[in-house]
Amino acid sequence: MYLDAKNMFSDKQAITVTASSTEKIDMNADAAFGVAKLPFFVQVGKTFGGTGNLTVSLELSDKENFSSKSEFELAKAVPVANLKAGVGFLYKGTIPEHVKWQYARLVYTVAGGTLSTGFVNAGILQESGY
């Protein structure tokens, strides 16, 4: 798996309360975006502690400030007991072909308690044969 810093939503982003990814990706910055399915991932990089669960959603918008957006749930209410580093992906899939939105970001929603100690990594995959 190859990663490009310009195509990361989250790089060791600590999640303790509901938050957007630290970065957004400009889908028009590369001519390949919007033409083919873009593989991307969300992965626990450090095991979480605390209570509650985590839902991960993808937001797409034509506006950089996301004042109007479409939201797609990717991982629903994953309990803290399953938020462990090195056990796979919270989500691994694609941004749909022919995306009409310019900007993409992730939203991490914490519910049923608070999370501690853990972090996530998320971004577009640069790998062949996905």
Secondary structure, 3 states (H helix, E strand, C coil): CCCCHHHEEEEEEECCCCEECCCCEECCCCCCECCECEEEEEEEEECCEECCEEEEEEEEECCCCCCCCEEEEEEEEEEHHHCCCCCCEEEEEEECCCCCCCEEEEEEEEECCCEECCEEEEEECCCCCC
